[in-house]
């Protein structure tokens, strides 16, 4: 089978294939973003409910006040810092006195 393709035809074919790949990637990206938008709205309510319950339980059980914690990232940072401090001090009790954003 002898196929004669000149440089111009090869260039047009490669551009066409590249355009197909970009179009498919754009469709995948848009579909993922739409799914994320719809799922985020449903998860947002459950996430804030869970973190508010966690804050309430910690305030009741450990006399902690979370006035300085403004978002979920600061809460997670406090938990990670306390776990790290416990591991460094051979599982001794750790109390968080204050949290400041740097």
N, C-alpha and C positions, 0 to 999 in steps of 0.2 A: 504494500500500500504506500503510494508515494503522495504525500501531501505537500504542496508548495504554498508556503505562507511567507509573504514578504514582511518587511519591518513595519510598514504602515498598518497592516492587518493585525500583527502581533501587538502593537501599541494600542490599537482600538480595543482589542480583546482584553488586554490587561486592565485598561481603564474601566471597561464595562464590568469586569469581575470585581475590581476594587469598589466600584459604586454599589454593586449588589451586596458586598460584605458590609459596607457602611450603612446601607439601608436596613439590613437585617439587625445590625447592632443598635441602630436607633430605635427600631421597633422593640427590641428586647429591653433597652434602657427605659423607654416610656412605659412599657408594661410593668417593669419592676417598680418604677416610681409610683405608678397608680396603685399597685398592690400595697406598697409601703404607706401611701397616704391613707388608704381605707383601713388598713390594719392599725396604723398609729392612732387613729381616732378612737378605736375600740380599746387599745392597750393603755391609752393615756389616762382614762378614768380609773382603771384597775391599778395602775402604777402609783398614782397619787393617793389612792385609798390605802394601798399597802404601806407606803412610806409614812403616811400620817398615823396609821395604826402602830407601826414600829416606833415612831417617835413617842407616841402616847405611852406605850408599854415601857420604853426605856425611861421616860420621865417618871412614871409611877414606881418602877422597881428600883431605879438607881439614883433617884433624885437629881437627874440631869436636866438642864434647861437648854432647849434648842433655839433660843432667841437669835443667836448669831448665825445659825445655819440657814442659808437662804435658798438652797437648791439641793437636789438629790446628789450632785457630785460632791458637795461638801460633806454630806452625811456619809457617803461611801468612803471618802478620804478619812473621816474620823474613825470609822470602823477599821479600816486598813491600818491606820496609825496605831490604834489600840491593840490590834492583833500583833503587830510588829513589836510593840513595846512589851507585850506579855511574853513573846517568844525570846526576846533579848534578856528579860529579867527572870528567867527560869519559872515561868507560870505564876508569878506573883500578881496580886491584885493591882489593877491599873485604874486610875480615875482621870477622866478628861476634865480639865478645869476650864479651858477656853479654846476657842477655835477662831483663827483669823485668816482671811484670804490674803495670800501673798501676791 
